[in-house]
Amino acid sequence: HRSLKKKIESEVDLKLITKLPLVGIIPSSGTTDDDNTFRLIRNNILNLLGEGQKTIMVTSANQGDGKTFCATHLAEAFARIGENAIVCALHEILPSGVDNSIHPDDLLAHKGLRQKLDGLRETYDIIIMDGPEIDQSNEVLIGGLADVTCFVCRSRTTPKTAIEKLEKMKDDNRQSSLCIMLNQKGL
């Protein structure tokens, strides 16, 4: 019975437990062209970005869910339409003098990181951040850095409780634009 399973397995599972927009499904290996998949995802995200908004955070519940893969392909999709896009991991834009062993929560709240992001916003049309995994301690901070947060939900890996956390972020107005990408690659 589907409701007794603890992991997200399919689009059907997502539709049963959330009303958050599903901006795209990355099919399992060999079933489609990644360019077309990310073209659709890019267009759906464009509909979520407001006037003057350009910062997208890609996050997930677990390491290995495909955040870096999704962030990279999304940046390429934006570049194909003439947008000057950059993808960066938060540790790549550490403020000077900050040790790279800094706790992710301290980095997300760091004044220097926000200043670096402001500089990127002046230079690039689209900034895609390969963010940390969402946990209870950094939900608010992630929402404050990005205009849109894309949660990579990996089939058979992401727990349904992670979607409940996303719903809570949305309900608590911690993130104005929140969406989901369902990653079925490698299954």
C-alpha positions as CSV (number, residue, x, y, z in Angstrom):
1,H,0.0,0.0,0.0
2,R,1.5,3.3,-1.2
3,S,0.7,5.4,1.9
4,L,2.6,3.0,4.2
5,K,5.9,3.5,2.3
6,K,8.3,6.0,3.9
7,K,10.2,7.0,0.7
8,I,9.0,9.0,-2.3
9,E,8.9,6.6,-5.2
10,S,7.0,8.5,-8.0
11,E,5.2,11.5,-9.2
12,V,2.0,9.9,-7.8
13,D,3.5,9.9,-4.3
14,L,4.4,13.6,-4.6
15,K,0.9,14.5,-5.8
16,L,-0.6,12.6,-2.8
17,I,1.4,14.4,-0.2
18,T,2.1,17.9,-1.5
19,K,0.7,20.8,-3.5
20,L,4.2,22.3,-4.1
21,P,4.9,22.6,-7.9
22,L,6.7,19.8,-9.5
23,V,8.8,21.6,-12.1
24,G,10.1,18.5,-13.8
25,I,11.0,14.8,-13.7
26,I,14.5,13.6,-14.5
27,P,13.9,10.2,-15.9
28,S,16.0,7.1,-15.2
29,S,19.1,6.5,-17.2
30,G,18.9,6.1,-21.0
31,T,15.2,7.1,-21.3
32,T,15.4,10.7,-22.5
33,D,17.5,13.6,-23.5
34,D,18.8,15.7,-20.5
35,D,18.7,18.9,-22.6
36,N,15.0,18.5,-23.2
37,T,14.3,17.7,-19.5
38,F,16.2,20.7,-18.2
39,R,14.7,23.0,-20.9
40,L,11.3,22.2,-19.4
41,I,12.5,22.6,-15.8
42,R,14.1,25.9,-16.7
43,N,10.9,27.2,-18.3
44,N,8.9,26.2,-15.2
45,I,11.4,27.9,-12.9
46,L,11.3,31.0,-15.0
47,N,7.5,31.2,-14.2
48,L,8.4,31.1,-10.5
49,L,11.0,33.9,-10.6
50,G,9.6,37.4,-10.0
51,E,10.7,40.6,-11.6
52,G,14.4,41.2,-10.8
53,Q,14.8,37.8,-9.2
54,K,17.8,35.7,-10.3
55,T,19.0,33.4,-7.4
56,I,18.1,29.7,-7.4
57,M,19.1,27.4,-4.6
58,V,19.2,23.6,-5.4
59,T,18.9,21.5,-2.3
60,S,17.8,18.1,-1.2
61,A,17.3,15.9,1.8
62,N,20.4,13.7,1.4
63,Q,23.9,13.7,-0.2
64,G,23.8,11.8,-3.5
65,D,20.3,13.0,-4.5
66,G,21.6,14.7,-7.6
67,K,21.8,18.4,-6.5
68,T,25.1,19.0,-8.4
69,F,23.9,17.2,-11.5
70,C,20.6,19.2,-11.5
71,A,22.3,22.6,-10.7
72,T,24.8,22.1,-13.5
73,H,22.3,21.1,-16.1
74,L,20.0,23.9,-15.1
75,A,22.7,26.5,-15.5
76,E,23.4,25.0,-19.0
77,A,19.7,25.3,-19.9
78,F,19.7,29.0,-18.9
79,A,22.9,29.6,-20.9
80,R,21.2,28.2,-24.0
81,I,18.7,31.1,-23.9
82,G,21.4,33.7,-23.6
83,E,21.4,34.1,-19.8
84,N,24.7,34.7,-18.2
85,A,24.4,31.9,-15.7
86,I,26.8,30.6,-13.0
87,V,26.5,27.6,-10.8
88,C,28.4,27.6,-7.5
89,A,28.7,25.6,-4.4
90,L,28.5,27.7,-1.3
91,H,32.0,26.5,-0.2
92,E,33.3,28.0,-3.5
93,I,32.3,31.5,-2.6
94,L,33.6,31.5,0.9
95,P,34.3,35.0,2.1
96,S,38.0,35.8,2.6
97,G,39.3,34.7,6.0
98,V,36.6,32.0,6.4
99,D,37.8,28.5,6.9
100,N,36.2,25.9,4.6
101,S,35.4,23.7,7.6
102,I,32.8,26.3,8.7
103,H,29.5,24.7,9.7
104,P,26.9,25.2,6.9
105,D,24.5,27.1,9.2
106,D,27.3,29.6,10.1
107,L,28.1,30.0,6.4
108,L,24.5,30.5,5.4
109,A,24.2,33.3,8.0
110,H,27.6,34.8,7.3
111,K,27.5,38.5,6.3
112,G,30.5,37.9,3.9
113,L,28.5,35.3,2.0
114,R,25.6,37.7,1.5
115,Q,28.1,40.3,0.2
116,K,29.6,37.8,-2.2
117,L,26.2,36.9,-3.5
118,D,25.4,40.6,-4.0
119,G,28.5,40.8,-6.2
120,L,27.4,37.8,-8.2
121,R,24.0,39.3,-8.7
122,E,25.6,42.4,-10.3
123,T,27.6,40.2,-12.7
124,Y,25.3,37.4,-13.7
125,D,21.7,37.1,-14.9
126,I,21.1,33.8,-13.1
127,I,22.9,32.4,-10.0
128,I,22.3,28.8,-9.2
129,M,23.6,27.7,-5.9
130,D,24.4,24.0,-5.2
131,G,23.2,24.3,-1.6
132,P,23.5,22.1,1.5
133,E,20.9,19.5,2.4
134,I,17.9,20.9,4.2
135,D,17.7,20.1,7.8
136,Q,15.7,21.8,10.6
137,S,18.5,24.2,11.5
138,N,19.1,25.8,8.1
139,E,15.6,26.0,6.6
140,V,15.2,29.7,7.4
141,L,18.6,30.6,6.2
142,I,18.3,28.9,2.8
143,G,15.0,30.7,2.2
144,G,16.6,34.0,2.9
145,L,19.4,33.5,0.3
146,A,17.4,32.4,-2.7
147,D,14.5,33.7,-4.7
148,V,13.5,30.2,-5.7
149,T,14.5,27.0,-3.9
150,C,14.4,23.8,-5.9
151,F,14.3,20.6,-3.9
152,V,15.7,17.6,-5.6
153,C,13.6,14.6,-4.5
154,R,15.2,11.3,-5.4
155,S,13.0,8.4,-6.1
156,R,13.3,5.6,-3.5
157,T,15.7,7.7,-1.4
158,T,13.9,10.9,-0.2
159,P,11.8,10.3,2.9
160,K,8.3,11.6,2.9
161,T,9.1,13.5,6.0
162,A,11.4,15.7,3.9
163,I,8.4,16.8,1.9
164,E,6.6,17.6,5.1
165,K,9.5,19.9,6.1
166,L,9.1,21.7,2.7
167,E,5.4,22.1,3.3
168,K,6.2,23.6,6.7
169,M,8.7,26.0,5.2
170,K,6.1,27.2,2.7
171,D,3.3,27.4,5.4
172,D,5.6,29.4,7.7
173,N,6.4,31.8,4.8
174,R,10.1,31.0,5.1
175,Q,10.3,30.6,1.3
176,S,8.2,32.4,-1.2
177,S,8.9,30.2,-4.2
178,L,9.6,26.5,-3.5
179,C,9.4,23.7,-6.1
180,I,10.4,20.1,-6.5
181,M,12.4,18.2,-9.1
182,L,11.9,14.4,-9.1
183,N,15.2,12.7,-9.9
184,Q,14.7,9.1,-11.2
185,K,18.3,8.8,-12.6
186,G,20.2,5.7,-11.9
187,L,17.1,3.7,-10.9
